[in-house]
Amino acid sequence: MGKVEAVCVSARKAQKKKPLPSALFVADSGISGDAHAGAWHRQVSLLAAEHIERMREAGLPNLAPGDFAENVVTRGVDLSALGLGSRLRLGAEVELEVTQRGKTCHRRCAIYYQAGDCIMPTRGVFARVSQGGTVVPGDSLEVLEEISCQRLQAVVLTISDRCSRGETADTAGPAVGRLLESSLGAHVYAIRILPDDRDQIADRLKHYCDGHSIDLVVTAGGTGFSPRDVTPEAVASVIHRPAPGLDEAMRRASAEKTPYAMLSRSVSGIRNDTLIVSLPGSERGATESLEAVLPALGHGLAKLRGDPSDCAPPRGGFGA
């Protein structure tokens, strides 16, 4: 068990934060009075005191809590080991759920120039407040549930007007989630339902690919010929590198069972470090298509994580 060394807030983003004698954590919002509080996934940031001390030893001796815009300075817990979905308890009441590891900085902010460097992009952990309460420095810090950062992180998006309106139950999304867990050992961070709306689909894809530390986003639905089937267009608008081999393999496998497979317009590809795979909308079609690419999917995702090994026949790793 670790402890909370400091709790800090600031009135504006991209600024150093100031330590408080106590702080009120508000469920589904963040810390009262902090600029980062709100209805999003990065409500609270955490940084280990051990990492701050290394920066002091490296030539920044005057660093104080909050100088990297962190909300909570921790000690005695290896934050770097926590994957998305891990749960923490601060003091007697407050509970946090890890939602992001590190962040992408597109430009150097005031903190970088004031401190001489910034370790939040590589060492910071971000969380959502699932249960509120008051925290004071010296309170205990306990890991309630640890999801290893070594596990693949996946999101499933069911694309369906009818499911989004509650007119029919979503069976494809949960089935895909179960298959990812059983075959790849993935942690399914979220299963969401969206209408067949190109802009909404593209927005959610960017949301999960641009900062959540998600390895894989799987969509189910909206890949056919109907006027409302716009998932391929949404995916194509956000990916940086296409992965046509996945779509070819899924269509080829499905063609052995139905001639309608040739009507699939699935588009898959890579955005930043996240792979997006598009599946048909029916439970059977989605799971059969996913099964067709599972033998190679784990290897591809390992490569996206930076695995330097040669592309030899699979002998282990994800999904072994």
C-alpha positions as CSV (number, residue, x, y, z in Angstrom):
1,M,0.0,0.0,0.0
2,G,1.2,3.5,-0.9
3,K,0.3,7.0,0.2
4,V,-0.8,10.3,-1.2
5,E,2.0,12.9,-0.8
6,A,0.2,15.9,-2.3
7,V,-3.0,17.0,-3.9
8,C,-2.8,20.0,-6.3
9,V,-5.1,22.1,-8.4
10,S,-4.9,25.0,-10.8
11,A,-7.5,27.4,-12.2
12,R,-6.3,27.0,-15.7
13,K,-5.0,24.2,-17.9
14,A,-1.3,23.9,-19.0
15,Q,-0.2,25.6,-15.8
16,K,1.6,24.5,-12.7
17,K,-0.8,23.4,-9.9
18,K,-0.7,24.4,-6.2
19,P,-0.8,22.0,-3.3
20,L,-3.8,22.0,-1.0
21,P,-4.2,21.0,2.6
22,S,-7.2,19.0,1.5
23,A,-9.2,18.4,-1.7
24,L,-12.7,17.4,-2.5
25,F,-13.0,14.8,-5.2
26,V,-16.4,14.9,-7.0
27,A,-17.7,11.7,-8.7
28,D,-17.8,11.9,-12.5
29,S,-16.2,15.3,-12.5
30,G,-12.8,15.6,-10.8
31,I,-11.3,17.7,-8.0
32,S,-13.4,20.7,-7.0
33,G,-11.7,23.9,-8.2
34,D,-9.4,22.3,-10.7
35,A,-9.4,23.3,-14.4
36,H,-9.3,19.7,-15.5
37,A,-12.5,18.7,-13.8
38,G,-15.4,17.9,-16.1
39,A,-17.4,15.3,-18.0
40,W,-14.4,13.6,-19.7
41,H,-12.0,10.8,-19.1
42,R,-8.9,12.8,-17.8
43,Q,-10.5,14.2,-14.7
44,V,-7.5,13.6,-12.4
45,S,-3.8,13.2,-13.2
46,L,-1.4,11.2,-11.0
47,L,2.4,11.2,-10.9
48,A,4.8,9.2,-8.8
49,A,7.0,11.0,-6.3
50,E,9.8,8.7,-7.2
51,H,9.8,10.0,-10.8
52,I,9.8,13.6,-9.6
53,E,12.8,12.8,-7.4
54,R,14.7,11.5,-10.4
55,M,14.1,14.7,-12.2
56,R,15.4,16.6,-9.1
57,E,18.6,14.4,-9.2
58,A,18.9,15.1,-13.0
59,G,19.3,18.8,-12.4
60,L,16.0,20.3,-11.4
61,P,16.4,20.4,-7.6
62,N,13.7,23.0,-7.0
63,L,10.7,21.0,-8.3
64,A,7.7,21.2,-6.1
65,P,4.4,19.2,-6.1
66,G,2.2,20.3,-8.9
67,D,5.0,21.6,-11.1
68,F,4.2,19.1,-13.9
69,A,0.4,20.0,-13.6
70,E,-0.2,16.7,-11.7
71,N,-3.2,16.6,-9.4
72,V,-2.0,13.8,-7.1
73,V,1.6,13.0,-6.1
74,T,1.8,9.3,-5.1
75,R,4.4,7.2,-3.3
76,G,4.9,3.5,-3.0
77,V,2.6,2.4,-5.9
78,D,4.0,1.5,-9.3
79,L,1.7,3.6,-11.5
80,S,3.6,2.4,-14.6
81,A,2.2,-1.1,-14.1
82,L,-1.4,-0.1,-14.1
83,G,-3.4,-0.6,-17.3
84,L,-6.7,1.0,-18.2
85,G,-9.5,0.0,-16.0
86,S,-7.3,-0.4,-12.9
87,R,-9.0,1.0,-9.8
88,L,-7.4,2.9,-6.9
89,R,-8.7,4.1,-3.5
90,L,-7.4,7.3,-2.0
91,G,-8.0,7.6,1.7
92,A,-11.2,6.1,3.1
93,E,-13.6,7.1,0.3
94,V,-12.3,8.3,-3.0
95,E,-12.0,5.8,-5.8
96,L,-10.4,6.3,-9.2
97,E,-10.5,4.3,-12.5
98,V,-7.4,4.6,-14.7
99,T,-8.5,5.9,-18.2
100,Q,-5.2,6.8,-19.9
101,R,-1.5,6.2,-19.6
102,G,0.7,9.2,-20.7
103,K,-0.4,11.7,-23.2
104,T,0.6,13.2,-26.5
105,C,1.9,16.8,-26.4
106,H,1.7,18.4,-29.8
107,R,3.6,21.5,-28.6
108,R,5.7,22.4,-25.6
109,C,3.6,24.1,-23.0
110,A,4.4,26.6,-20.3
111,I,5.2,23.8,-17.8
112,Y,8.0,22.6,-20.1
113,Y,9.7,26.0,-20.2
114,Q,9.2,26.7,-16.5
115,A,10.4,23.3,-15.3
116,G,13.0,22.7,-18.1
117,D,11.3,19.4,-19.0
118,C,7.9,17.6,-18.5
119,I,7.5,13.9,-17.5
120,M,3.7,13.8,-17.7
121,P,3.6,12.7,-21.3
122,T,5.6,9.6,-20.4
123,R,5.0,9.0,-16.7
124,G,1.6,10.5,-16.0
125,V,-1.5,8.4,-15.4
126,F,-5.0,9.8,-15.8
127,A,-8.2,8.7,-14.1
128,R,-11.9,9.3,-13.8
129,V,-13.4,9.8,-10.3
130,S,-15.9,6.9,-9.7
131,Q,-16.5,7.7,-6.1
132,G,-16.0,11.1,-4.4
133,G,-14.8,12.3,-1.0
134,T,-12.1,14.2,0.7
135,V,-8.4,13.5,0.4
136,V,-5.5,15.0,2.5
137,P,-1.8,14.5,2.1
138,G,-0.7,11.5,4.0
139,D,-3.8,9.5,3.1
140,S,-3.4,5.9,2.1
141,L,-3.3,4.8,-1.6
142,E,-4.5,1.3,-2.4
143,V,-4.8,-0.6,-5.6
144,L,-8.2,-2.1,-5.6
145,E,-7.9,-3.8,-8.9
146,E,-4.8,-4.0,-11.1
147,I,-5.2,-4.6,-14.8
148,S,-1.7,-5.2,-16.2
149,C,-0.5,-2.7,-18.7
150,Q,0.9,-5.7,-20.7
151,R,-2.7,-6.7,-21.6
152,L,-4.1,-5.5,-24.9
153,Q,-6.7,-2.7,-24.5
154,A,-9.7,-2.9,-26.8
155,V,-12.9,-0.9,-27.4
156,V,-15.9,-2.3,-29.3
157,L,-18.3,0.1,-31.1
158,T,-21.6,-1.3,-32.3
159,I,-22.9,0.9,-35.2
160,S,-26.7,0.6,-35.4
161,D,-29.5,3.1,-35.5
162,R,-31.9,0.6,-34.0
163,C,-29.6,-0.4,-31.2
164,S,-28.8,3.2,-30.4
165,R,-32.6,4.0,-30.1
166,G,-33.1,0.9,-27.8
167,E,-35.4,-0.8,-30.4
168,T,-33.3,-3.9,-30.5
169,A,-30.7,-5.4,-28.2
170,D,-27.0,-5.3,-29.1
171,T,-25.7,-8.9,-29.3
172,A,-22.8,-8.3,-31.7
173,G,-20.8,-5.9,-29.5
174,P,-20.8,-8.2,-26.4
175,A,-20.0,-11.3,-28.5
176,V,-17.0,-9.5,-30.1
177,G,-15.9,-8.4,-26.6
178,R,-16.0,-11.9,-25.3
179,L,-14.1,-13.2,-28.3
180,L,-11.3,-10.6,-27.8
181,E,-11.0,-11.5,-24.1
182,S,-10.9,-15.3,-24.7
183,S,-8.7,-15.4,-27.8
184,L,-6.4,-12.4,-27.3
185,G,-6.5,-12.1,-23.5
186,A,-7.5,-8.5,-24.1
187,H,-9.1,-6.2,-21.6
188,V,-12.2,-4.7,-23.2
189,Y,-12.1,-1.2,-21.9
190,A,-15.5,-0.2,-23.3
191,I,-18.4,-1.4,-25.4
192,R,-20.4,1.5,-26.9
193,I,-23.4,1.8,-29.2
194,L,-23.5,4.5,-31.9
195,P,-26.1,5.5,-34.5
196,D,-25.2,5.2,-38.2
197,D,-23.9,8.7,-38.3
198,R,-20.5,9.3,-40.1
199,D,-19.5,12.3,-37.9
200,Q,-20.3,10.6,-34.6
201,I,-18.5,7.4,-35.6
202,A,-15.4,9.4,-36.8
203,D,-15.5,11.4,-33.6
204,R,-15.5,8.4,-31.3
205,L,-12.8,6.7,-33.3
206,K,-10.5,9.7,-32.9
207,H,-11.5,9.9,-29.2
208,Y,-10.2,6.4,-28.5
209,C,-7.2,6.5,-30.9
210,D,-5.9,9.9,-29.8
211,G,-5.0,9.5,-26.2
212,H,-6.7,6.6,-24.4
213,S,-3.8,4.2,-24.9
214,I,-6.1,1.8,-26.7
215,D,-4.5,-0.9,-28.9
216,L,-7.6,-2.0,-30.8
217,V,-10.9,-0.5,-31.8
218,V,-13.4,-2.9,-33.4
219,T,-16.6,-1.6,-35.1
220,A,-19.5,-3.9,-35.7
221,G,-22.1,-2.8,-38.3
222,G,-22.6,-0.3,-41.0
223,T,-20.4,-1.9,-43.7
224,G,-23.1,-2.9,-46.3
225,F,-24.9,-1.1,-49.2
226,S,-27.7,0.5,-47.3
227,P,-27.8,4.3,-47.5
228,R,-27.2,4.6,-43.7
229,D,-24.2,2.2,-43.9
230,V,-21.4,4.8,-43.5
231,T,-18.9,3.0,-41.2
232,P,-16.3,2.5,-44.0
233,E,-16.4,6.2,-44.9
234,A,-16.0,7.2,-41.2
235,V,-13.0,4.8,-40.7
236,A,-11.4,5.9,-44.0
237,S,-11.6,9.5,-42.9
238,V,-9.6,9.0,-39.7
239,I,-7.0,6.3,-40.4
240,H,-3.4,7.2,-41.3
241,R,-2.4,3.8,-42.7
242,P,-4.8,1.3,-44.3
243,A,-4.7,-2.4,-43.5
244,P,-6.5,-3.9,-46.5
245,G,-5.2,-7.4,-45.8
246,L,-7.5,-7.7,-42.8
247,D,-10.6,-6.8,-44.9
248,E,-9.5,-9.2,-47.7
249,A,-9.1,-12.0,-45.2
250,M,-12.5,-11.4,-43.6
251,R,-14.3,-11.2,-47.0
252,R,-12.5,-14.4,-48.2
253,A,-13.5,-16.4,-45.1
254,S,-17.1,-15.2,-45.3
255,A,-17.3,-15.9,-49.0
256,E,-17.0,-19.6,-48.2
257,K,-20.3,-19.4,-46.4
258,T,-22.3,-16.8,-48.3
259,P,-22.1,-15.0,-51.6
260,Y,-23.2,-11.8,-49.8
261,A,-19.7,-11.5,-48.4
262,M,-18.6,-9.7,-51.6
263,L,-21.0,-6.9,-50.6
264,S,-19.0,-6.1,-47.5
265,R,-17.3,-2.7,-47.7
266,S,-15.2,-3.1,-44.6
267,V,-12.3,-0.7,-44.2
268,S,-9.6,-1.3,-41.6
269,G,-6.5,0.6,-40.7
270,I,-4.2,2.3,-38.2
271,R,-4.5,5.7,-36.6
272,N,-1.5,6.6,-34.5
273,D,-0.8,3.5,-32.5
274,T,-4.3,2.1,-32.6
275,L,-5.7,-0.5,-35.1
276,I,-9.3,-0.1,-36.2
277,V,-11.0,-3.2,-37.6
278,S,-14.5,-3.1,-39.2
279,L,-16.8,-6.0,-38.8
280,P,-20.3,-6.8,-40.1
281,G,-23.2,-5.9,-37.8
282,S,-24.8,-9.3,-37.1
283,E,-23.5,-11.3,-34.2
284,R,-22.6,-14.3,-36.4
285,G,-21.0,-12.2,-39.2
286,A,-19.0,-10.2,-36.7
287,T,-17.6,-13.1,-34.8
288,E,-16.9,-15.2,-37.9
289,S,-15.1,-12.2,-39.5
290,L,-13.1,-11.6,-36.4
291,E,-12.1,-15.2,-36.1
292,A,-10.7,-15.0,-39.6
293,V,-8.1,-12.5,-38.6
294,L,-7.3,-13.5,-35.1
295,P,-4.4,-15.7,-36.0
296,A,-2.5,-12.6,-37.2
297,L,-4.1,-9.9,-35.1
298,G,-2.0,-10.5,-31.9
299,H,1.2,-10.2,-33.9
300,G,0.1,-7.1,-35.6
301,L,-0.8,-5.4,-32.4
302,A,2.5,-6.4,-30.8
303,K,4.2,-4.6,-33.7
304,L,2.1,-1.5,-33.1
305,R,3.4,-1.6,-29.5
306,G,6.9,-1.6,-30.8
307,D,7.9,-5.2,-30.8
308,P,11.3,-5.3,-32.7
309,S,11.3,-9.0,-33.5
310,D,11.2,-10.3,-37.1
311,C,7.8,-11.3,-38.7
312,A,8.3,-15.0,-38.3
313,P,5.5,-17.5,-37.7
314,P,3.8,-16.8,-34.4
315,R,5.4,-18.6,-31.4
316,G,3.9,-16.7,-28.5
317,G,3.1,-13.2,-27.4
318,F,-0.4,-11.8,-27.4
319,G,-3.0,-14.4,-27.9
320,A,-0.6,-17.3,-27.3
